[in-house]
Amino acid sequence: MKTLIPKNPFPFSIVPLSIVAIIIATMLCASCENDINDINSLSSIDSLPVESGMDIRVTESKNGLIQYSLTSPKLDHYLGKEPYLEFPEGFHIVFFDSTGAISSEITANYGINYEKKEIMEAQSNVVVINREKEEQLNTEQLIWDQKKHLIYTDKFVKITTKDKIIYGENGLESDEKFENWTLRKVRGDIMLDKDEI
């Protein structure tokens, strides 16, 4: 695994797609027929990643302290009007507190990060764990707004705490470390202390 600083260009295995495109175009121009499938295959090159990496690790730090670390079996980088990074085989993000201890983590089977918007979307078997509070969130979609340091969804969520399970029919909103969260349309067994009644 390689440690990368996210603001640098990705220095891992770059796929030279421009060379492939030139070779294909030369071969097509040399042929006598203009087959529609050959022409369509040229335009599909635009939808291929410009960079790909395997077993990647991205770490972001601030003032010498690691903020988070992202690992993934595969990463593809796409350009265009809306450049994005895709994690087709899933990802795992670990957030650290000011002492360097793990405070929370997010895993999912699929992820996509829109670079300009600084928004990452996790899909399929999304799990968020708050280590300090011993709480876990399960859902099928979660959006991480990196500018606002928020995570949210309008999908069904399940939160498991030490003594209860709570369901949010219309999703939730939380800080990115899953320390303070608000559910929408709550149902489930909620235990209250005598002081809270």
N, C-alpha and C positions, 0 to 999 in steps of 0.2 A: 504494500500500500504506500501511496505517496501523500505527503502533506502539502496542501496547496493553500495559498492565500486567495480568497475568492475574487479580489479585485484585479488580480493578474490574469492575463490570457492563460487558458489551460495549456500547460506544456506537455500534456500526455498525448500519446499516439494520435497524431493528426492525420486524418484521412485526406489524401491529395485528390479531391473530387474534380478539381479543374483539369488535371491531367487526364483523368478518365473521360471527362466530357469531350476534350479535344480529340482523343483517340476515337471515341464513338462517332463524333461528327465527321471525322476524316473518312472513316469506314463507310458511313452512309452516303457521303458525297461521291465516293468512288463507285458506288453501285449504280446500275442502270435503272433500277426501279425505285419509286418513292412509295414504300410500304407505309401505310398509316400507323401500324404498330411500331415501326422504327421511329417515326416522327414523334409519337406519343412518349416513347421511352426517353427521348431527349429531354422533353419538358418535365418528366418526372424526376430528373436529376436535381431540380431546384428543391424538391421535397426531401432530399437526403441530408443527413447531418454533415456539417463542415468539420466537426471534430467529434471523436468518440474516445471514451476512456473506460477501462475495466478496473474493478476493485479500487475505486477512487476514495480519497479522504480529503475533505475541505474543512479547514479550521479558520475561524475568525476570532481575532483577539482585539482588545481595546485597552490601552494603557498597560500593556504587558500581561493582561489577564485574558485567558481564553473565555470567550462568550459562548460559543457553541462549536460542535464538531459534527460534520455530516459524512456518513459513509454510505456507499452504494456499490452493488456489483457491476452496474453499467450506467454510464452517463452519455447522452447524445446532445450535441450543441447545434441548434438551428439558427440561421440568420433570416433576415427579411425585415418587413416593416415592424414586426413584433417579435424580436429574437427571444428564444427561450431555451431552457435546459430541460431535458426529459430524462426521467429515471424509470425506464420501462420495466425493470426488475425490482423496483422498490427502493427504499432508503431507510436510514435510521439517523435521527438527529438527537444529539445529547446536549443539554444546556447545563452550564456550570454556574455555581454561585460565586460570591466574592472570595471565598476561601479555596476555590478550585474543586469543591465537591460537586458531584452530579446532583442537580436539583430536579430536573425533569427530562423526559425523553419522548420522542414521537417516532413511530414506525408506521409504514404503509406498504402495500404491494405495488403501488404506482405513484409517481409524483411528477409534477411539471412546475417549473419556476419561470415566470415571466420577468425577464431581466429589467426592462424599463419601468414596469409598474412595481417591481419588488414585491410581487405576490406569488406565493407558492401554494399549489393545491395538492392535497394528498387524497388518494382514492383507494377504495377496496381494503377492508380489514384495517382501518386506521385505529391505532392505539396510542393514547397519551397517558403517561404515568407521572404523577407528582411524587417523588421519592420522600420528601419531607412530610407531606400530609398523608401519605399512603393511600392516595386516591388514583383511580384509573378511569379513563374515558374510552368508550368504544363507539365508533360510528363508521359510516361508509364514505363520508366526504368531510374534509376539513380544509379551511383556507387560512393561511398564515400571511398576514399583512406585516411585512418586515419594517415598513416605515412607521406604522402605528404600534408595532409590538403587540398585535392582537391575533388571536385565533378565533374563528367563528364558523358556524355552519347553520343551514336551515333544515338539515336532515335530522332524522331520529337519532338521539344519543342515549347512551346508558352510562351512568356514573356509579362506580362502586367505591364506597368508603369503608372504613373499619367496621361500621355497625349498620350500614344501610345500602340499599340500591335505589337509585332515583332515575327516572326516565324523563327525557325532554322530548316531547312530541314534535316540536317545531325547532329543535336545535338549541344552540347556546352561543354565548360570547364569553371570551376569557382573555386574560393576559397571556403572553406567549409562553410563560413558564407554568401555566395552569395552576396558579396559586389562588386567583380570585375569579370565579366564574358565575355566570347568570344563566339559568335555564329558561326556555320558553315553553309554556304549556306543560307544567310539571305534573307527573304522577308517580306514585311509589310510596313505600313505607318510609316515613320520616320520623325519627325519634327526637323529641325535644327534652332538654333539661328542665327541671322545675323552675329554675331562674328565668327561663325563656318564655314561660307561660304567663 
